[in-house]
Amino acid sequence: MTRARSDWRGYLFIAPATIYLLVFSFVPMVIAAYLSLHRWHLLKEDHPFVGAGNYVELFRNPFFRNAVWNTAVFAALSVPLGMVFALAVAVLVNQKLRGVAVFRTLYYIPAVSSGVALSMVWIWILLPQDGLINYVLRCFGYPGDYDFLNVPAPGHFLPAPAMLCLVAMSAWIGLGPRMVIFLAGLQGIPDSLYESAEIDGCNGWQRFRYITLPLLMPTTFFVLITSTIAAFQLFTQVYVMTRGGPQRATDVVVYHIYREAWHRLQIGMASAQSYVLFGIILLIAIVQFALMRRRVEDAGEW
Amino acid sequence: MRKPAIYVALAVGIAATNLCGRCDDDRPDRRTVLRVANWGGPSVDASFMKTEREIWDEFERRHPKVRLQIENIPGFGQYVPKLLMTFVSGNPPDVLSLDGSAAAVFIDNNLLADLTPLIRDDATFHLDDYFSNVLEIARRGERLYAIPLDFTPMVMMYNKRIFDEAGVPYPRDGWTWSEFLQTAEKLTVVDPKTATPTRFGFNFQKEMPLWFPWIWSNGGDVLSPDGRHAVGYLDGPATVETITFLADLVRKYRVAPSLSQSAAAGVDLFRAGRAAMNMTGHWSLIEYRVDRMDIGVTTIPTQIGRPVTVLYATGLAISRASRHRDLAWEYVKFLTSEAVQKKRVAGGLAISGNRKAAESFAGTPVEDAFLSEVKYARPPWGSRVEGYELVEDLGREMIEDILNGGVPVRQAASRTARLVEMELNRP
C-alpha cells in the first residue's frame, strides 16, 4: 500500500517537466510532422497534401544540400577541437592550486552570456580594419585589413575563413559547460589509482593515457553526443555574424530552416527540413552509441 | 534567516510589475488607437525622426479622438519578415509603410485593402496629384493598394570637383556605355609606384539593386515579362553582355574597385572622394550634403537610345483586416498631402510621391535632374514577384563568383538563371 502511494506522489514531482515536454516538444513535433507533409505557405488559403513531396524536393535543392554540407563541416571541425580544448583546460583547472576557482569561473563566463552579445564581441574582434586580430597583425607588420567574415572560400569543398571563425568561436563558447562536465569526470577518478601508478613508475603522460582517458570515457562520450547535437543546431552566431555568407559558405541547416519559415513563409517545407535535421542527428547519435558502448561499459567496470 | 528578505524582495517585485501593468492599462482617454507600422528606429536620421514626430502630433491634434500607435520595426532586412509575422498572427497594423521592392508578397497574398473605393468616394482626394509611374508599383489592374509616400529613381551621380580637376566635361543625359567608359578611364588615377589606383572612375557595388538597371539599359531583363522565368533572361545575350561589361570595368579596364578593394576601404569610395561616379538614389544626398560635396546627377548610360532606370519607392497601405479603414485612409491622405509632404521630404531623404510637393523643391540642378529622370523609371521586380529578395541575393553571389571566384560570366549567369528558375517554380 505505502509503496503504491509513494509511486503516485512521484508522478506529481515529474509532472511539471513532463507537461512541459509534452506541450512544448512533443506536440510541436507532431504538428511539424503534419505540416511537413503539406505545401503550407503561411499566408495562402489552401494547404494541399503533398505526401513526401517536400522531402523529395529537399534532396534536389542545392541550397539545402549546401546547408547540410556546411553543417557537417562545422560539426566535424568544431566538435573535436572543442572537446580537446575543453579537456585540456579541465585538466589544467583540476590542479590543486591557489585561485584555480577564479579560472574555472572565468572560463565559464561565455556559457552564461547571451549568444548575440558574444557574436557582437567577435564581430569586433574580426573587423577588417579596426578589429583586434587585424590590430595585432599590423603590430607584426602585416597589412591588417583581412576581412575574415567576407573573404570567399579558397576553393570547392574548402571552408571559408568565416566558417573557421565560427569553429574557433564555438570552441570558446562551448568551453564552460564542457570543461565543467570533464572536471566532474576527472574528480570522480580515485586518487588511489594515480598513486599506485606512480609507485609502478608511470610518468605524467602515461597516467593520463592509461588512467585518465579510459576512466573518463563515459564523460567523454556524454560530451561528444551533446557537442555534436549542439554543433548541428548552430544558429545564433550565423544569424548575427554572417547571415549565411559569404556566398552561402556559412549557411547552416537551422539558419536555412529559419529563412525558409520566416522569410519565405514556407512552413511546410521548413518542417520537412527540421525533420531531416532531426533524422541526421538521430542517426549520428545512434552510430556514436554503437561505436562507443563497449568502451563506455569497459570504463564502468574498473 | 535570509529567507524573509527574499520574500520581501519578491513581493516588492511583484507589486512593482503589477503597478506598472496598471499604469499601462489605465488609459485616461477613450481615444481610438490607430496602429502604424514603419521601418526605422534609433539609427534613422535624428532630424528626420523629429519631423515625423511633429507630423504625427499634428495628425493627433486634428483628430482628437485618435491616438497614433507608431510601431517602428528596426533592422535592415528585418522589416518585411517581421511585418509579415503580424499578418500571420492575425494582428497586423492598420497602416503600413510598403517598400515597393517587397510589395508583391503583401499585395498578392491579399493582405492589403484595395484603395479604389475609398478614392472614388472621397472628393478631396485626387490621384492625379501623384506620379503615375510610382502609382504603378502598387497597382494590379484596376485595383490600387498603396499611395506613394516618397521614392527615388536610381541615377548616376558624379563628383563635379573631380571632373573639374581632371578637365573632363560633365556627362550629358542619355549618354552611352562607351562614353561612360571613356569618361571613367580619364578619371581613374593610378599610383605609378605601387601600380594601384588611388582614384576610380566608377564606384561599382556588388548589391544587385545597385547594378541591375544596367541590364535594362542594354535591352535585357532579369525575368520574363510575366515574372515567372529567368532562363533566357538572366542568362540571355543582353544580360550576359551587360554583366561582362560591368565585370570588365573592374578586371579589364580597372576603372572600378574590385570587391576586396571596396571591402578593404570599408567606406563609400565615392563619398571619400576616391571614386568619381556612383550609381545610387536620392537618399545618398543627405550624407553628400553633409560633406559639402558638389554633386551632379545624370542618367544611367544606355545602349537602347533612351535612358531607363528603376524606381525605389515607399507607399502607405492599409491592411485589409483593419477595423478602422476610414480613419486609416484619413492618415494616408494626411501623410501624402502636399503640405505634409513638403515638410517630410525637406530633409532630402527622397522625392515626394506627391507631384506638387516634389516640384516645390525644383530649381536646383540636382533636384531638376532627379525629377526629369522619373519618366524613365520602371517599378522594381520585387513589386511584382514574391520572394524576389532571393533573386537579389543570387545576383550578388553571381557577381562574387565572377569577380572573386573567376567563374566565366556566361557560366555564372546560366547557373544563377537556373537557380532562380527553380526557386520561382518551386511548388
Chai-1 contact restraints between the chains, C-beta under 6 A:
chainA,res_idxA,chainB,res_idxB,connection_type,confidence,min_distance_angstrom,max_distance_angstrom,comment,restraint_id
A,R39,B,P427,contact,1.0,0.0,6.0,A-B,restraint_1
A,L42,B,V88,contact,1.0,0.0,6.0,A-B,restraint_2
A,L43,B,N109,contact,1.0,0.0,6.0,A-B,restraint_3
A,P128,B,G266,contact,1.0,0.0,6.0,A-B,restraint_4
A,Q129,B,G266,contact,1.0,0.0,6.0,A-B,restraint_5
A,D145,B,A264,contact,1.0,0.0,6.0,A-B,restraint_6
A,D147,B,A263,contact,1.0,0.0,6.0,A-B,restraint_7
A,N150,B,A263,contact,1.0,0.0,6.0,A-B,restraint_8
A,P152,B,N404,contact,1.0,0.0,6.0,A-B,restraint_9
A,Q247,B,E397,contact,1.0,0.0,6.0,A-B,restraint_10
A,Q247,B,E400,contact,1.0,0.0,6.0,A-B,restraint_11
A,W262,B,P81,contact,1.0,0.0,6.0,A-B,restraint_12
A,H263,B,P81,contact,1.0,0.0,6.0,A-B,restraint_13
